[in-house]
Amino acid sequence: MGIAFDKISQTWSLHTADTSYQMQIGPLGYLLHLYYGRRLDESTEYLHLPRDCGFSPNPYELQDEREWSLDTMPQEYSGSNCGDYRLSSIRIETADGISGADLRVKSWEIRRGKYELEGLPSAYAREDDAETLSVILQDEAAALEVELLYGVFYKQNVITRAVRITNRGSAPLYLDKAASGCLDLPFGEWDLLHFHGRYAVERQAERLPVGNSVLSIGSKRGASSHQHNPFLILCEPSATEDSGECYGAMLAYSGSFRMDVEKDQGGSVRLVAGIHDEGFRWKLEPGAQFSCPELILSYTHRGLTALSHDLHRFIREHICRGIYASRPRPVLLNTWEAAYFDFDGEKILRIAKDAKDLGVELLVMDDGWFGHRDDDRTSLGDWTEDSRKLPGGLESLVEKLHMMGLKAGIWLEPEMVSEDSDLYRKHPDWALIMPGRKPQIGRSQLALDLSRPEVVDYLSEMLSALLQRSGVDYIKWDMNRNLTDLYSSELPPDRQGEIAHRYILGVYTLLDRLTREFPRVLFEGCAGGGGRFDAGMLAYCPQIWCSDNTDPIARLNIQYGTSFGYPPATIGAHISASPNHQTGRTTPLETRFCVATAGAFGYELDPGKLSTEEQETIRKQIRDYHSWQPLLDKGDYWRLTDDRGSFVAWQNLASDRSECLVSLVMREAEANPRPLHLRLKGLDPEAVYVLEEQRFPSGTDIKAMKKRCFTGAALMYAGITLPAMRGDYPCAILYLKIQDEK
Ligand code: GLA
C-alpha cells in the first residue's frame, strides 16, 4: 500500500519504493506537513516542536499557547491573512471584501488509481500503478473548500499534487492566488538549481544557495518561456550527481507560472509553485470549482542523476501519451534551415528525394507553405496552401512523399494570427487586443484569444479538416510570441484576470481533441525553439523542439540543463549545416551527430548541398542512430561532466546495463592537453564490457585504446583515459556491450 493513515497519531504516510511523505491533522484541524524524504516506516509527528519565537500569532482557540503558531509550524498548504507570514498558497476575496484563507481538515479519502484534472494535462496511470489521497480542507467562514490531491506512484518515486478549489457559499468569491502545491523543508541548508535562459539560449543551469530571502522563478509571458523553466531542484549544498538529497518539483503547466523558495526566520525553507498570481483573478460562482495544474514531486538521497532518472522514466511512462510515447520516432528532416521561406513544392520534393536517399524517414515542410507567406509578416490564420508554391495542393504533395516512402509533416502556428490574413480581416476581435489601444506585436503577429470557446472550436474544426484531407503524419506546433494585451471582449470586467489561464486551457483543449482524433500523428511542440518546454506540452507532444539554436557547442549547455528534468527522447535535436546559422561557428559533422543523438534525432539542412562524402557519412549516421535508438530512447541518460569544463561528456546506458554509449565533445582546443579522463557510471561492476566501437577524429593517436575488454568495475572505478583530440570541437563516441556469457 502506498498510502496509510495512522489513526492514533492522525498522520498519513505516502510511501513510494524509496521515499515517504508524511502529514498530520494537527491542533484545530490544521494540516501540518511532517516529512518528505527517505523511506521511513514510522510516523514523525515528534519532529516539530512548537516554539514561541515572538511576533508569530496564535490561533484564537489556543489562547495562551503562545508557542503554537501557523507562522512556525510546517504547513501542507499555507493559507493567507491568518497568521502564517511566509509564502501563501492561496489568496481569496469574498463578495464582502474579506480576504484570507484559514484552512482546516474537513474529510479525506484514499482511492485506487490516479486522479484526473478536468481540462488540464496530468500524469496517468493504470488502476494498480498509483493511489490517490484526497484531503478536503475548508474555511467555513468563507465557504471555501480546498481539495488537496496526492497521486502516489510507488515504483517511480513520484508524488503528484494538485488542488481543486470550490466555492461552497451563496455569493461569488475571487481567487487571487491558487498554488498547486506548497512544500516545507523545515531543517537543513538547501541549494536551488534552476534553468534560466533566453531565446536560442534556453535552460542554462544555475545553482544558488537558498539564503534568508525569497528566490523566485517564473514567467508572466503566457507561456512557460525561454527565460525560466517550470522545473527546479532543491538539493543539499554537498549534493553531486552521485550523492546527496535532492527534491525535484516540476509543473505540468505551459502558461505563466511562479515557483518561489523562501527561507524563513526559523531557517525553514518553503517552496510554493503554481500559476503566476500577477494579473490572475478567477471568479468562482457559488458551486463552481477551479483546478490548479499538477505539480510533480520527486525525492532521492542518491544525487542529481538518480533524480533525473526517476523523472525521465516518469515522463516517458506517465506523461507522454499516444503511440509515439513508446514507439521509435522517425528520423526527420526539417526544411527550415534548408530553405527558410524560399521554397515551392518542387524544391520540397527535391529535398525529400535527397533526404530519402540518405535514410531520412519523415520530411517536415516548415513555415511558408500557406497563405502568401514569403516572410514572417503575413498569413498566420490562413491555413490553406499557397497555390503559387503548391499548385497541386497539400494532398498531392503528401501523396508524393508517401509514394517515395517518406512520412510527411507540416509546420503550424494555430494560436496566432497575422494582421494581413483573411482570418484577422474577418474576426479582428478574435485577437488579444485592448479596446482603445494599439496592441503590442511580436514577430509582426497577434495572439488569438484562446480564452474564447468559439475560437477554440473554430481552430479545432479547421485543423481537424486540414489533417483529415492532407493525410499528414506529423505536425510541428509552434508559438512564436508571448502574450500581451490580455483583454477578451467575451468576458465581463471581473473575469479579465482569467484570460492567461483560459488561453492555456484553450491550447490544451485543442491539443487534446486533435491528439485523440489523430492518434497516429506525431505532434512536436515548439515555441521559437524551447519557449514552452514543459510537462504540460509533453502530455500531448511527446517531443519538443529544444531550441532554435542548432549549434552543437551551444547545444551542449542547453541540452545539459534540459536533461535534469526531461528525457532525451523528448528533446528535439537536429544536425544542421556548418557554419551554423545562429552562431556562425564551424563544427565537424561527427560532432553535430554526437550532440543530436542526445535527443529526438533529425536533420535541419539541405541534403542537396552536401558533398558526396558528407552524404555517405549521413547514411552511416542514420544506420548507427537506428541501431542505438532503443538504447537512446529507453535507456538512462547519465551526465558524466558538468557544463563548465573543457569537454562535456554523457552516457546512455541500457536499463539492464547491457550496453552503453559514451559521448564526449571538446569545447576548447588545448595545447599540451591534460589527460582526457572519464569514469563511467551505473555499469555492472562484475560484468565484462567489450569496446565494440570507438570513433575519434582522423589523425587521433588511438594506441591507448587498444584494450578492448574492461570490467564494469574498471570502467567505473579507474575509468578510461581517451587520447588527446586536436582541432576545432572534436568528439569521441564509444559503444560498449556486455560480453556474451558463452
Ligand atoms: C520558429 C521555430 C523554427 C521555425 C520558425 C518558422 O522560430 O522555432 O524552428 O519553425 O519558427 O517560422
Residues whose N, C-alpha, C, O or C-beta is under 5 A from the ligand:
A	BS01	GLA	W336 D366 D367 C526 A527 G528 G529 D548
